[in-house]
Amino acid sequence: MRYDRLRSIAGRVQTVVGDLATQGERFQSPLSWRDPRATTLFVTFCLIAAIVLYVTPFQVVALLAGIYMLRHPKFRHKLPSVPLNFFRRLPARSDSML
C-alpha cells in the first residue's frame, strides 16, 4: 500500500517537473531563433517596452498595472491573453521530437 502511494506521488512529481521543463524550453525558445517569427516579435516587443518604460514614470506604470490587475471580473475576457497565447504556442523540445 505504501509502495503504491509512493509511486503515485512520484508520478505526480514527475509530471510537474516535466511541465516546468516544457515551460522553461518555451521561455528559452524566443531567444534561440528556433522560431524566427516569434523571436522577431519578442525582440520588437522588448524594444518598444524598454522605450515606453524609460519615458514613463514608475508611478504611472505601477498605477496602470494595478488598475489592470484589479479590474472587475465583468471586464475580464474568457479567452487567454495575447502574451499567454503567444507563449503557449512556442515550440518545446518535446514538440519537435516527433
C-alpha positions in Angstrom: 0.0 0.0 0.0 2.8 2.4 0.9 4.6 1.5 -2.3 1.5 2.3 -4.4 1.2 5.6 -2.7 4.8 6.4 -3.2 4.5 5.5 -6.9 1.5 7.8 -7.4 3.3 10.7 -5.6 6.4 10.1 -7.7 4.3 10.1 -10.9 2.7 13.4 -10.0 6.1 14.9 -9.1 7.5 13.7 -12.5 4.6 15.2 -14.3 5.0 18.6 -12.6 8.8 18.6 -13.3 8.1 17.7 -16.9 5.6 20.6 -17.2 8.2 23.0 -15.7 10.8 21.8 -18.1 8.5 22.4 -21.0 7.7 25.9 -19.8 11.5 26.6 -19.5 12.1 25.4 -23.0 9.3 27.6 -24.3 10.8 30.6 -22.4 14.2 29.9 -24.0 12.6 29.5 -27.4 12.2 33.2 -28.4 15.9 33.8 -27.7 17.3 30.8 -29.6 15.9 31.7 -33.0 14.1 28.3 -33.3 11.1 30.2 -34.5 12.3 33.3 -36.3 8.9 35.0 -36.5 8.3 34.6 -32.7 11.8 35.8 -32.0 11.3 38.9 -34.1 8.0 39.7 -32.4 9.6 39.1 -29.0 12.6 41.3 -29.6 10.4 44.1 -31.1 8.1 44.0 -28.1 11.0 44.1 -25.7 12.5 47.2 -27.5 9.1 49.0 -27.5 8.5 48.1 -23.8 12.0 49.4 -22.9 11.4 52.7 -24.6 8.0 53.1 -23.0 9.3 52.2 -19.6 12.2 54.6 -20.0 9.9 57.5 -20.9 7.1 56.8 -18.4 7.5 57.5 -14.7 7.4 54.4 -12.5 4.4 55.6 -10.5 2.3 55.8 -13.7 3.3 52.3 -14.7 2.5 50.9 -11.3 -0.9 52.7 -11.2 -1.8 51.4 -14.7 -0.7 47.8 -13.8 -2.7 48.0 -10.5 -5.8 49.2 -12.3 -5.5 46.5 -14.9 -4.9 43.7 -12.4 -7.7 44.8 -10.1 -10.4 45.3 -12.7 -13.9 44.0 -12.2 -14.5 40.4 -13.3 -17.1 41.6 -15.7 -14.4 43.3 -17.8 -12.2 40.2 -18.0 -12.1 38.0 -21.0 -12.8 34.3 -21.1 -10.0 33.7 -23.7 -6.4 33.7 -22.6 -4.4 37.0 -23.1 -2.3 37.6 -26.2 1.0 37.2 -24.4 -0.1 34.0 -22.7 -1.4 32.6 -26.1 1.9 33.6 -27.7 3.9 31.8 -25.0 1.7 28.6 -25.2 2.3 28.4 -29.0 6.1 28.4 -28.8 7.7 25.1 -29.6 9.2 22.9 -26.9 11.7 20.2 -27.5 9.1 17.5 -26.9 7.1 19.1 -29.7 10.0 18.8 -32.2 11.0 15.3 -31.2 8.3 13.7 -33.5 
